[in-house]
Amino acid sequence: MSLEPVEGYEDYYSAEVPSCYGDVKQRWFLFLNKKCRLVEQKTLTRKMQKQSLKEARDLEKLGKKVFLCRDDALEAFTLWQKQSKRCQSATEPEVTGKPCYSGKGRPSPDGSLRILCAG
């Protein structure tokens, strides 16, 4: 199907599409406005950027979250990846461990380590 310029309207293009529905011959005309298409593309690009920034922020929050074990962290990452439409990871995420102490402040010399948290 090729679009032909419309006479008298410089930004419009049209195409005629024949159709038959219920044994009735029909002619459909499709119109395209170049200026409207550019505006729609800008709007779509802006929406996609906004969505991908939101997904990146969600991933950053997930990276700061503390999990009790490596499997919980991987499960949360898999859930994020299923929910995201724009951002995807092709590689396995890296899970690092941090020591968690039983009290607040600087740990005592004996160490009183509670458990090892992945974060």
C-alpha positions in Angstrom: 0.0 0.0 0.0 1.5 3.3 -1.0 0.5 6.7 0.4 -0.3 9.5 -2.1 -0.2 13.2 -1.2 -3.6 14.8 -0.9 -4.1 17.8 -3.2 -4.6 21.1 -1.4 -3.3 19.7 1.9 0.5 19.7 2.0 1.0 17.5 5.2 -1.7 14.9 4.4 -1.3 11.6 2.6 -3.9 9.1 1.8 -4.4 5.5 0.5 -7.4 3.7 -0.8 -8.0 0.2 0.4 -10.7 -1.9 -1.3 -12.6 -4.3 1.0 -15.5 -6.7 0.8 -17.7 -7.3 3.9 -20.9 -9.3 3.8 -20.8 -9.4 -0.1 -20.8 -5.6 -0.1 -17.9 -4.0 -1.8 -16.4 -1.1 0.2 -13.6 1.5 -0.3 -11.7 2.5 2.8 -9.6 5.7 2.8 -6.7 6.0 5.2 -5.2 9.4 5.9 -1.9 10.3 7.5 -0.9 13.7 8.8 2.9 14.0 9.0 2.9 16.8 11.7 0.5 14.8 14.0 2.7 11.7 13.5 5.8 13.6 14.7 3.9 14.9 17.8 2.8 11.3 18.5 6.3 10.0 18.2 7.6 12.6 20.6 4.9 11.7 23.1 5.6 8.0 22.8 9.3 8.6 23.3 8.7 10.7 26.4 6.4 8.1 27.9 8.9 5.3 27.2 11.7 7.3 28.8 9.6 8.1 31.8 8.7 4.4 32.2 12.4 3.2 31.8 13.5 5.8 34.4 10.9 4.5 36.9 12.1 0.9 36.3 15.7 2.0 36.8 14.7 3.7 40.1 12.9 0.6 41.2 16.0 -1.5 40.4 18.2 0.9 42.4 15.8 0.6 45.4 16.0 -3.2 45.0 19.8 -3.0 45.1 19.7 -1.2 48.4 17.3 -3.6 50.0 18.6 -6.2 52.6 17.6 -9.8 52.1 18.2 -12.7 54.5 19.6 -15.1 51.9 20.8 -15.1 48.3 17.7 -17.0 47.1 15.4 -14.2 48.4 17.5 -11.6 46.6 17.4 -13.5 43.3 13.7 -14.1 43.7 13.1 -10.4 44.2 15.2 -9.6 41.1 13.3 -12.1 39.0 10.0 -10.5 40.1 11.3 -7.1 39.2 12.5 -8.4 35.8 9.0 -9.9 35.1 7.3 -6.6 35.9 9.6 -4.4 33.9 8.9 -3.8 30.3 11.7 -1.5 29.2 14.7 -2.6 31.4 16.0 -6.2 31.1 19.1 -7.9 32.2 20.9 -10.5 30.1 23.3 -11.6 32.8 22.9 -13.1 36.3 22.8 -10.4 39.0 25.7 -10.2 41.5 24.6 -10.7 45.1 27.1 -9.5 47.8 27.0 -10.2 51.5 27.3 -7.7 54.4 27.8 -8.6 58.1 24.8 -7.7 60.3 25.5 -7.0 64.0 23.1 -7.5 66.9 23.3 -3.9 68.3 23.5 -0.4 67.1 26.7 1.5 66.6 30.2 0.2 66.3 30.5 -3.5 67.0 32.5 -4.6 70.0 35.9 -6.2 69.6 34.5 -9.7 70.3 32.3 -9.2 67.2 28.9 -10.5 68.4 27.9 -11.2 64.8 24.2 -12.1 64.5 23.8 -13.4 60.9 25.2 -12.7 57.5 22.8 -10.6 55.4 22.9 -10.3 51.6 22.5 -6.8 50.4 
